Amino acid sequence: MALRVRVGVLAVVAVLGLAGGCTSRSGPHPVTASGSASPPPPATAAEARPNIVLVLTDDLSMNLVRYMPHVLALQKRGASFANYTVTDSLCCPSRASLLTGKFPHNTGIFTNHGVDGGFRLFHRKGLEKSTFATDLQAAGYRTSFFGKYLNEYQPKGRYVPPGWTDWHAGGNAYRNFDYDLNENRQVRRYGSAPGDYLTDVVSAKASAFIRDAAGGRTPFLVEVATYAPHSPYTPAPRDARAFPGVTAPRSPAFDALPAGAPRWLAGRAPLTAQQRGLMDDVFRERVRAVQAVDRMVASLQQTLTAAGVAGSTILMFTSDNGYHLGEYRLGPGKQTAFDTDVRVPLIVAGPGVPAGRVVREPVSNIDLRPTFGDLAGAVVPADVDGRSFRPLLGADSDSAGPVPWRKASLVEHHHPSPDPRDPDNPSRLSGNPPDYAALRTATYTYVEYADGSREFYNRASDPYQLRNVAGSLPPARIAALHRALKGLTTCHGGEACWVAARAG
């Protein structure tokens, strides 16, 4: 496999989810007669296991990437994933899928709080006991976390989730100033000085960890999870007046309703001049907020270079969900099945990844855990729903022909109860659709709502999703789409979900 570099240590920087209870490896290691996977062989000096540094951003939409020069440079050097989506366009369920490699219907985490979501439920269900962090720690990795964990988590007491050797996590720190971090079971308070800006703090801490870890012989995992550009969209002080003339993009979907809009969306009035001005103001602040994130990507690259591992480093960039801002007459928010909300950047560059490559296969955040396990030679449980996308990255996949892959990804969402304590509590303007499940392939999006509404957008001819043609599809086509969607919303584990996704 071209991704396995045979000299030095491979670092992966992600700037960013078989029945019967047995375990399996996403790579080629054999399964024993008892049904459990045999441990992967230890790495040799000539073929060291990779380091993995996952950098996950918050609410970063596709239309912000153009303002991030270091991320754009990363894209030119490597691969971009044209159809990378999240399992839910909401923070906590998306992050739960990323950590566990499971769909929301298998984690039970559908919202940010309450009976069907949030950190407390994630913890109570024991989901922290099986994540990509526990996989890699069991495989001998040093693991370190910096930044935002899960909604409802608070940096109090001495609790550190399983799988993490080093822990620096915040709670309700969206303002990026005046927050607490649980730093290895000690709570530290940060204030309002420019040096306390949270994106810069986690960037410096991650770089310090990398410098320390790179000197040892043990591979390491780092997750750096920024709060930016989540509302209230606080930029670093040095960026507070940047981009004075930037306005929200006016795509064809801006202030437009789809023909045949679903019931929850239909009938919305056009945006007022004041609301259009709000969209411009918010977008400008979001552009300012991602400047520190972009500098963080550059800083991590510089740290890897200084540590002597840049030549064997794969870099990635992604987000937990997207964001709509004026599209479909909706105010600032997410939670819909539109591409504005579910399709997010995934950029990968490094050894074995051809420059300028575009991966068009549907890839999801449930695939990160098995991919990390594949790269690290770790055992990944068979109840993980995702699949390693490592074969899609290598140059050797071109000569070997198309890589067998799924046809569709799944998005599933529960309507959250209003809660002013929830940082994602939707306003009337931002939209709050009812429960839904959606199929998204490389060419179409199909949605079924709990109220009986349906959507079908042929994105090949309607890329902005403005013509809902579900009502004109033949009954047999609707029935086939429903079966495919039901197969994914009821699948459990890698093998069953792989079969269901290939039927999409």
C-alpha positions in Angstrom: 0.0 0.0 0.0 1.5 3.3 -1.0 0.4 5.0 2.3 2.7 2.9 4.4 6.0 4.7 4.4 8.9 2.5 5.2 11.3 5.0 6.6 10.7 7.1 9.7 7.4 7.7 11.5 4.2 8.5 9.6 2.1 11.3 11.2 -1.5 11.8 10.2 -2.9 15.2 10.9 -6.7 15.3 10.6 -7.9 18.8 10.6 -11.4 18.0 10.8 -17.5 8.0 12.2 -19.4 -8.2 11.6 -22.1 -9.2 13.7 -21.9 -11.5 16.7 -19.8 -9.4 19.0 -16.5 -10.6 17.6 -13.7 -8.2 16.7 -12.1 -7.6 13.3 -9.3 -5.6 11.9 -9.8 -3.1 9.1 -6.5 -4.3 7.6 -5.3 -7.7 6.5 -4.5 -9.4 9.9 -6.1 -12.8 10.3 -9.0 -13.7 12.5 -8.6 -16.6 14.9 -10.7 -19.7 15.1 -12.5 -18.3 18.2 -13.7 -15.4 16.1 -11.5 -12.7 17.5 -8.8 -10.9 15.5 -5.2 -11.8 16.3 -3.1 -8.9 17.4 -1.3 -7.1 14.7 2.4 -7.8 14.5 4.7 -5.2 16.1 6.1 -2.5 13.8 9.7 -2.9 12.8 12.3 -0.2 12.7 11.9 -0.2 8.9 8.2 0.2 9.0 7.1 2.3 11.9 3.5 2.8 12.8 2.0 6.2 12.0 1.4 9.0 14.4 -2.1 10.4 14.1 -3.0 14.1 14.8 -6.7 14.8 14.3 -7.7 18.4 14.1 -11.5 18.8 14.1 -13.2 22.2 13.5 -16.7 23.2 14.7 -19.4 24.3 12.2 -16.9 24.9 9.4 -18.8 25.1 6.1 -17.4 24.5 2.7 -17.6 28.2 1.7 -15.0 29.1 4.3 -12.2 27.1 2.9 -11.4 29.7 0.2 -10.4 32.1 3.0 -7.9 29.6 4.5 -4.6 29.8 2.4 -2.8 27.0 4.4 -5.7 24.6 3.9 -6.0 25.5 0.2 -2.3 24.8 -0.1 -2.9 21.4 1.6 -5.6 20.7 -1.0 -3.3 21.4 -3.9 -0.7 19.0 -2.6 -3.1 16.1 -1.9 -6.6 14.8 -2.2 -10.0 16.3 -1.6 -13.1 14.2 -0.8 -16.0 15.5 -3.0 -18.6 13.5 -1.2 -17.6 13.5 2.5 -20.6 13.9 4.8 -21.4 13.6 8.5 -24.0 11.3 10.0 -25.9 14.2 11.5 -25.5 18.0 11.0 -25.4 18.7 14.7 -22.3 18.8 17.0 -22.8 16.0 19.5 -24.2 13.2 17.4 -21.7 13.9 14.7 -18.8 13.8 17.2 -20.2 10.7 18.8 -20.1 9.0 15.3 -16.6 10.2 14.7 -15.3 8.8 18.0 -17.1 5.5 17.8 -17.4 4.9 14.1 -21.1 4.2 14.5 -24.3 5.8 13.2 -26.6 7.7 15.6 -29.1 4.8 15.6 -26.3 2.7 17.1 -24.9 5.2 19.5 -28.3 6.5 20.6 -26.9 10.0 20.4 -29.2 12.2 18.3 -29.1 15.6 20.0 -26.8 17.7 22.2 -28.6 17.1 25.4 -31.5 15.3 27.2 -32.9 11.8 26.7 -31.4 11.2 23.3 -28.1 13.1 23.3 -25.2 14.8 25.0 -22.1 13.8 27.0 -24.0 12.5 30.0 -25.9 10.0 27.9 -22.7 9.1 25.9 -21.0 8.5 29.3 -23.9 6.6 30.8 -24.2 4.2 27.9 -20.5 3.4 28.2 -19.7 4.6 24.7 -16.4 6.1 25.8 -15.1 2.6 26.5 -14.8 1.9 22.7 -13.5 4.8 20.5 -10.6 5.3 18.2 -8.7 6.5 21.3 -9.1 3.2 23.1 -8.2 1.3 19.9 -4.9 3.1 19.6 -4.1 3.2 23.2 -4.5 -0.6 23.3 -2.2 -0.7 20.4 0.5 1.1 22.3 -0.1 4.7 21.3 0.3 7.8 23.5 -3.0 9.6 23.1 -3.7 13.3 23.7 -6.8 15.5 23.4 -7.1 19.3 23.2 -10.2 21.4 23.0 -13.9 20.6 22.5 -15.1 17.1 23.4 -18.9 16.6 23.5 -21.8 18.9 24.3 -22.7 18.9 28.1 -19.1 17.9 29.0 -17.8 20.2 31.8 -14.1 20.4 32.9 -14.8 19.6 36.5 -13.3 17.0 38.9 -10.7 14.5 37.9 -12.5 12.6 35.2 -10.7 11.7 32.0 -12.5 9.5 29.5 -10.9 6.0 28.7 -8.3 5.9 26.0 -6.7 9.3 26.7 -3.2 9.4 28.2 -3.1 13.2 28.1 -6.3 15.4 28.4 -6.9 19.1 28.0 -10.7 19.6 27.4 -13.0 22.5 27.7 -16.8 22.9 28.4 -18.9 25.8 27.3 -15.9 27.7 25.8 -17.5 28.9 22.6 -16.5 32.5 23.3 -12.8 31.4 23.2 -12.1 33.6 26.2 -12.9 33.2 30.0 -13.1 29.4 30.0 -11.8 26.4 32.0 -9.8 23.5 30.8 -9.4 20.2 32.5 -5.7 19.6 32.1 -4.9 16.1 33.2 -7.4 16.2 36.1 -6.5 19.8 37.2 -8.9 22.6 36.2 -7.1 25.7 34.9 -8.8 29.0 34.3 -8.0 31.1 31.3 -9.0 34.8 31.0 -9.5 37.5 28.4 -6.0 38.4 27.5 -5.0 38.0 23.8 -2.8 35.0 24.8 -5.8 33.2 26.3 -7.6 32.9 22.9 -8.6 29.3 22.9 -7.6 28.3 19.3 -4.1 29.6 19.9 -3.9 27.9 23.3 -4.8 24.4 22.0 -2.5 24.9 19.0 0.4 25.7 21.3 -0.4 22.8 23.6 -0.7 20.3 20.7 2.6 21.5 19.2 4.3 21.1 22.6 2.9 17.5 22.9 4.2 16.7 19.4 7.7 18.0 20.1 7.8 15.9 23.2 6.3 12.7 21.7 8.4 12.9 18.5 11.5 12.4 20.6 10.3 9.0 21.8 9.9 5.7 20.0 6.2 5.3 20.9 3.7 6.4 18.2 1.1 9.0 19.3 -2.4 10.1 18.6 -3.5 13.8 19.0 -6.9 15.2 18.6 -7.1 19.0 18.4 -10.7 20.1 18.4 -11.3 23.8 18.0 -14.5 25.7 19.0 -14.1 28.0 16.0 -15.9 29.0 14.0 -19.0 28.1 16.1 -21.2 30.9 17.3 -20.6 33.5 18.6 -17.9 33.4 16.0 -15.2 35.0 18.1 -12.1 35.8 16.1 -8.6 36.2 17.5 -8.0 39.8 18.5 -5.5 40.3 15.6 -8.2 39.2 13.1 -11.1 41.3 14.6 -11.1 43.9 11.8 -9.9 41.7 8.9 -12.0 41.2 5.7 -14.1 44.3 6.1 -15.8 44.0 2.8 -16.7 40.3 2.9 -20.4 39.3 2.5 -22.2 36.0 2.7 -22.1 34.1 -0.7 -25.1 34.7 -2.9 -25.5 31.2 -4.4 -28.7 30.3 -6.3 -30.0 28.9 -3.0 -29.6 32.2 -1.2 -33.0 33.5 -0.2 -34.7 30.9 -2.4 -37.1 28.1 -1.6 -36.9 24.7 -3.4 -39.8 23.9 -5.7 -41.8 21.3 -3.8 -40.2 22.3 -0.5 -41.1 20.0 2.5 -43.7 21.1 4.9 -41.3 22.4 7.6 -39.7 24.7 5.0 -42.5 25.7 2.7 -44.1 29.1 3.0 -41.0 30.9 4.4 -41.0 34.6 3.5 -38.1 36.1 1.6 -35.3 37.5 3.8 -35.7 41.2 4.8 -32.9 43.7 4.1 -32.1 43.5 7.8 -31.8 39.7 7.8 -29.6 39.9 4.7 -27.3 42.3 6.6 -27.2 39.8 9.5 -26.1 37.0 7.1 -23.3 39.3 5.9 -22.2 40.2 9.4 -22.2 36.6 10.6 -20.3 35.3 7.6 -17.7 38.0 8.0 -17.1 37.0 11.7 -16.9 33.4 10.6 -14.2 34.2 8.0 -12.3 36.1 10.7 -12.7 33.2 13.2 -11.1 30.6 10.9 -7.9 32.6 10.4 -6.6 31.3 13.7 -7.6 27.8 12.7 -5.7 28.2 9.4 -2.6 29.4 11.2 -2.9 26.4 13.5 -2.7 24.1 10.5 0.5 25.9 9.5 1.9 25.8 13.0 1.4 22.1 13.3 3.1 21.6 10.0 6.0 23.7 11.2 6.2 21.7 14.4 6.3 18.4 12.5 9.1 19.8 10.3 11.1 20.9 13.3 10.5 17.5 14.9 11.9 15.8 11.8 8.7 14.0 10.7 7.3 16.4 8.1 8.6 14.2 5.2 6.5 11.3 6.5 3.3 13.2 7.4 -0.2 12.9 6.1 -2.3 16.0 6.8 -6.1 16.1 6.8 -8.7 18.8 7.4 -12.4 18.4 8.3 -15.3 19.6 10.4 -18.1 18.1 12.6 -20.8 19.7 10.4 -21.5 22.5 8.0 -23.7 25.6 8.2 -26.4 27.4 6.3 -26.5 31.2 6.2 -29.3 32.6 4.1 -29.7 29.5 1.9 -33.3 28.3 1.6 -34.4 31.5 3.4 -32.9 30.1 6.6 -30.9 32.2 9.1 -27.6 31.0 10.7 -27.8 27.3 11.6 -27.6 23.7 10.6 -29.5 20.4 11.3 -30.9 20.1 7.7 -30.1 17.4 5.1 -29.0 20.0 2.6 -25.4 19.9 1.4 -24.8 23.2 3.2 -25.1 21.3 6.5 -24.1 17.7 5.9 -21.2 18.0 3.3 -18.0 19.3 4.9 -14.3 19.5 3.9 -12.1 16.5 4.0 -8.7 17.2 2.6 -5.7 14.8 2.7 -2.1 15.3 1.6 1.1 13.4 2.2 3.1 10.4 1.1 1.3 8.1 -1.4 -1.5 10.7 -2.0 -1.3 12.1 -5.6 -1.5 15.9 -5.8 -4.8 17.2 -7.0 -6.6 13.9 -6.5 -10.4 14.1 -6.1 -12.0 11.2 -4.3 -15.7 11.0 -5.4 -16.8 8.0 -3.5 -19.2 8.7 -0.6 -17.2 8.8 2.6 -18.5 9.5 6.1 -17.3 10.5 9.5 -18.0 6.9 10.7 -15.0 6.0 8.5 -12.4 7.9 10.5 -12.1 5.3 13.3 -11.5 2.3 11.1 -9.1 4.3 8.9 -7.1 5.3 12.0 -7.1 1.7 13.1 -6.0 0.6 9.6 -3.1 3.1 9.6 -2.1 2.2 13.1 -2.4 -1.6 12.9 -4.9 -1.5 15.7 -7.8 -3.9 16.3 -11.1 -2.3 15.5 -14.3 -3.9 16.9 -16.7 -5.6 14.4 -19.6 -3.5 15.7 -18.1 -0.4 14.1 -20.3 0.7 11.2 -17.7 2.5 9.2 -14.9 1.3 6.8 -11.3 2.3 6.3 -11.0 4.7 3.4 -7.2 4.2 3.3 -7.5 2.3 0.0 -9.0 5.4 -1.6 -5.9 7.4 -0.8 -3.2 5.5 -2.4 -1.8 6.0 -5.9 -1.7 2.2 -6.3 -5.5 2.1 -6.3 -5.5 3.7 -9.7 -3.4 0.8 -11.3 -5.4 -1.8 -9.4 -8.8 -0.5 -10.8 -11.7 1.0 -8.9 -11.8 0.3 -5.1 -15.0 -1.5 -4.1 -17.0 1.1 -2.1 -20.4 2.0 -0.8 -23.0 3.7 -3.0 -24.6 5.8 -0.3 -24.0 7.5 3.0 -26.6 7.9 5.7 -27.7 11.0 7.5 -30.2 10.7 10.4 -31.5 13.5 12.6 -33.9 14.0 15.6 -35.7 17.2 16.1 -34.2 18.6 19.3 -36.3 20.1 22.1 -35.8 23.8 22.5 -33.3 24.5 25.3 -31.8 28.0 25.8 -28.7 26.3 27.4 -27.9 24.5 24.2 -25.4 26.4 22.1 -27.1 25.1 19.0 -30.7 26.0 20.1 -32.3 27.0 16.8 -34.0 30.3 16.4 -37.2 30.6 14.4 -35.3 31.9 11.5 -32.6 29.2 11.4 -35.0 26.3 11.0 -35.6 23.1 13.0 -36.8 20.3 10.8 -38.7 17.3 12.2 -37.0 13.9 12.6 -35.6 12.6 9.3 -33.3 10.1 7.6 -31.5 10.7 4.3 -29.6 8.8 1.7 -26.8 10.8 0.0 -25.0 9.3 -3.0 -22.5 11.0 -5.3 -25.4 12.2 -7.5 -28.6 12.5 -5.5 -30.1 13.2 -2.0 -33.3 11.4 -0.8 -34.9 12.4 2.5 -37.9 10.9 4.5 -39.4 13.0 7.3 -41.4 11.8 10.3 -44.3 13.9 9.1 -44.5 12.0 5.8 -42.7 14.6 3.6 -40.2 13.4 1.1 -37.4 15.1 -0.8 -35.4 13.9 -3.8 -32.8 16.1 -5.4 -30.8 15.1 -8.5 -27.7 17.0 -7.6 -26.1 16.1 -11.0 -28.5 18.5 -12.7 -29.6 20.5 -9.6 -26.5 21.0 -7.5 -28.1 23.7 -5.3 -31.0 21.4 -4.4 -33.8 23.7 -5.6 -36.1 21.2 -7.4 -37.6 18.6 -5.1 -38.8 15.9 -7.6 -39.9 13.3 -5.1 -43.5 13.8 -6.1 -42.8 12.9 -9.7 -40.8 9.7 -9.1 -42.5 6.4 -10.0 -43.8 4.5 -7.1 -41.4 1.7 -7.7 -38.5 4.1 -7.5 -39.8 5.5 -4.2 -40.2 2.0 -2.8 -36.6 1.1 -3.8 -35.3 4.3 -2.1 -37.3 3.6 1.0 -35.9 0.0 1.2 -32.4 1.3 0.8 -32.9 3.9 3.5 -34.5 1.5 5.9 -31.6 -0.9 5.3 -29.1 1.7 6.5 -31.2 3.0 9.4 -31.5 -0.5 10.8 -28.0 -1.8 10.1 -25.7 -2.8 13.0 -21.9 -3.3 12.5 -19.4 -3.2 9.7 -20.6 -6.1 7.6 -24.3 -5.3 7.7 -23.9 -1.6 7.2 -21.4 -2.2 4.3 -24.0 -4.4 2.6 -26.8 -1.9 3.2 -24.7 1.0 1.9 -23.8 -0.8 -1.3 -27.5 -1.3 -2.0 -28.1 2.5 -2.1 
